């Protein structure tokens, strides 16, 4: 237990943020925290409500899917997490939820256009949505193939997972990632709010179009570019 204390605590705190940010009810979401040196991650136990979680209940899993430490069964989405940790270099935390607005877009099987500057501040491209998983993949290993589907969506689209830190899995829901478990929850919360704004935009104007590239790029660059001036100097 002691050897994994810090990693467990990080995962625990991040999982507790899910209900605080209204990203899921009951047990409808999970967060993991990754240690790249040891190639292990701590993840929420399956089917345990957020109020019942403790740092000790977090399950330690390696990148081959073996439980290294923990008394509980890990999240049913564990195999998706481990695929993303293997394939997306530099990520240290992953969040999966069933937040309502993001799920609505996933169920509609639509990527989210960059309708406004709020979206552009966090990503200068549309939020991708995968294809629907085929029957063979579902029979093989559903959660593993979910990870493969996300990776393939990014590869085929030439999308950089360090730049676009979120995705919608068609018919399923959102995944988000970041440099820490806490940052991945932050990106999941941003994703949900952007999806809500986009849905409201289409309700007001069903013919709404994406912002012009020069405005999108300006908002991205002022926050993330070489000459960024948003926020305070570090």
Secondary structure, DSSP 8 states (H G I E B T S, - for coil): -GGGHHHHHHHHHHHHHHHHTT--STT-EEEEEEETTTTEEEE-BTT--GGG--GGG-EEEETTS-EEE-SS-B-TTHHHHHHHHHHSTT--EEEEE--HHHHHHHHHT--B---SHHHHHH-SS-B-B-----HHHHHHHHHHHHHHHHHHHHHHHT--TTT--EEEETTTEEEEEESSHHHHHHHHHHHHHHHHHHHHHHHH-TT-----HHHHHHHHHHHHSTT--SS---
